[in-house]
């Protein structure tokens, strides 16, 4: 159950998702409360509890936090409920495992007050203490996923999955975030980037967490979920660019073989059978390009992605009449090629299909 009562005089909510963090949640709340007292900011510490069974809720309340219970399981589900229940204009969120320093949030507050909507922490610029991040996460998972996020969406964010971040509460609610799992972290950055939300980064230090149990994060499973989310929200890289490569390469190779009668590359001879394979690849490429258009249109209609001028222009151009004419033209071109090929074969007496010999 969430508390939606708003207090316009509350400037900052420090929000922590929590699931069985009895060993650390009290210390995190005390640091956050200490920061609010030292800085003179009118704020609150809010715990979005995801069904803890170790008494985390009572510990957090004793330390001075407000607690909202979130029955729906998941990192994203807990944060969504916490953001809705937050009373502050700004929200700074971070894990309740004592890996982030809630006593030092000035960099986030200064940028939020300056009008930046989303302020991301960057652990790679601030420092990662020994033992704070597993080897695979540090040198493979986070760098690769951050690179792909930057490549796919042209985001300037250098640490896509940093859990310590601050934002304007209403602006983030307006993005319509829906992911309930760990990929919520990617969704926030992706949708903020696609909607041209102002973003900035603050170097932060990541410390080893204080848990006495294994972390909730599962590197391979959650890494795949992040990657799947990035691909599903970027039809360009999932369909468009692979489709262009296959269509251009396949149809181009097919035309080259048709005109030359066969070519030799690195000692390998490509003839009529290679032309057949190139044609199949080209056909798959054209179909993949169709998927790119349909996927983008579906994503815009469902609100996953914003509309783009290029898509709007294409939709205005692609009327029923124009697409029908384009289809008929392609059909005629294919039929013409089939007739010419049959005529060429007939001229050779319908003999063996040794294309290279007949072209000489």
HELIX and SHEET records of a PDB file:
HELIX    1   1 UNK A   25  UNK A   39  1                                  15    
HELIX    2   2 UNK A   56  UNK A   63  1                                   8    
HELIX    3   3 UNK A   75  UNK A   85  1                                  11    
HELIX    4   4 UNK A  106  UNK A  113  1                                   8    
HELIX    5   5 UNK A  123  UNK A  126  1                                   4    
HELIX    6   6 UNK A  135  UNK A  136  1                                   2    
HELIX    7   7 UNK A  137  UNK A  141  3                                   5    
HELIX    8   8 UNK A  142  UNK A  153  1                                  12    
HELIX    9   9 UNK A  169  UNK A  173  1                                   5    
HELIX   10  10 UNK A  184  UNK A  194  1                                  11    
HELIX   11  11 UNK A  219  UNK A  232  1                                  14    
HELIX   12  12 UNK A  235  UNK A  235  1                                   1    
HELIX   13  13 UNK A  236  UNK A  240  3                                   5    
HELIX   14  14 UNK A  241  UNK A  260  1                                  20    
HELIX   15  15 UNK A  272  UNK A  302  1                                  31    
HELIX   16  16 UNK A  309  UNK A  317  1                                   9    
HELIX   17  17 UNK A  320  UNK A  347  1                                  28    
HELIX   18  18 UNK A  355  UNK A  359  1                                   5    
SHEET    1   A 7 UNK A  66  UNK A  69  0                                        
SHEET    2   A 7 UNK A  43  UNK A  49  1                                        
SHEET    3   A 7 UNK A  12  UNK A  18  1                                        
SHEET    4   A 7 UNK A  90  UNK A  93  1                                        
SHEET    5   A 7 UNK A 165  UNK A 168 -1                                        
SHEET    6   A 7 UNK A 118  UNK A 122 -1                                        
SHEET    7   A 7 UNK A 199  UNK A 203  1                                        
SHEET    1   B 2 UNK A 263  UNK A 265  0                                        
SHEET    2   B 2 UNK A 268  UNK A 270 -1                                        
END                                                                             
